[in-house]
Amino acid sequence: MSAPDRRGLLQRDHESLSIRRQCQLLSVARSSVYRPLRPANDNELELMRRIDQLFTAWPFLGSRRMMAMLNGEGCRINRKHVLRLMRKMGIAALGPSPVPPRRRRDTRSSRISCVRW
């Protein structure tokens, strides 16, 4: 269950359980309960619509390439904002994620081996 769904289960006027205890049981941060949600402005909705159009045309584009395409269209946006909006819409690139380099098996260990004489 996602965090917004768990936040929806919270009852402010519950008789026996305080908000603090409900947040603890639902694994929800209390700060997110008290802070009102910001309404999305028109610029973000327009950006999200354009990101969705680009994503349906090219589902393999990640946030970096999406940012480059949006900046090429004259929309000033950085990669973190694109990534945040993509995460909010629940979309991700269909390509392989970067894999950290693995240590080769044939190299010697840097640990000192104990030699018996």
N, C-alpha and C positions, 0 to 999 in steps of 0.2 A: 504494500500500500504506500502511495506517495505521501510526501509531507503535507501538501495541501489537503489531501483526503483526510489525513489524521487530524489536521487542524480543524476540519469541518465537524469532526466527531466531538470536539470540545464543547462542553456546556458551561456557560458562564454563571448561570443561576442554579447549579446543582447544589442540593442541600447538604449532602454528607461529604462530598469530595471537593477540596479546594482546587483552584486553577493550577496551583503549584503541583499538587499531587496528580492531577489529570495530565499535565504536561509531562511529568515524570513517567507515568504509565504509558502514554502514547509516544514517548521518545520525541517530543517536540520542544524546541527551545521556547522559553517563556517570552523572550524578546520578540519573537515572530508573532506571538499571540497578541501582544499589546500594541505593536506597531501597525497602523493601518496600511493596507496595500496601496501603492501608487497607481493611479490610473495610467494606462498607456496613452501617450500623446499621438497626434496625427503623424508626426515625422517617423516615429518608430513603427506605426502600423503600415505606413507606406514602404519603409525599409523592409519590414517583414514580408510584405506582399512581393516586393522585388526579389528578395532572397529566395522565396518560395518558387517564383517563376524561374529563376536561374537554376535552382536545385532540381526542379522537374525536368528542365532541359538537359542539364549535366549533373546527374546524381553523384558523380565521382569527385566533384569539386569540394575541397576543404575550405577552412576559414581563410587561409592565406590567399588562395586563388580567387575566392569569392570577394575578398577585400580589394584585390587588384582590379577585378572587373567592375566593382561598384565605384572605385576611385576613377577608373577610366571613363565612366559615364558621367563624372562630375560630382559625385556624391562623396563628400569628405567623411570617411569613417575609418576607424582603426580596427585591427584584427580582433582585439579583445571584445569590442562591441559586437562585431559580426559573430564571434564565437558565443557570446552571451545570448544573442537573439536566436541563433541556431539551436542552442541548448533549450531555450524557452519554447521553441516550436517543436522540439523533439526530433530534429533531423541531424544526421551525421553523414560524412562522406562514406561511400561504399568501397573505398580502397583499403589496402593493407595499412595498418598503423606502423609507425617506425619501431623497429626492433633494436634494442641495444646490442652492440657487438658482443659476441661470446668469446670467452677465452679458449684458445686452441687447446686441444687435449694433449698434443705431443710436447708442449712446453713443460719445462721442469718447474716444480713447485718452488716458491720463494722461501718456504719453510726449511729450516735446517733439519736434515734427517739425522737420526741417531745411528751411529755406526758402532757395531760391536767389534771389538778387537779380540 
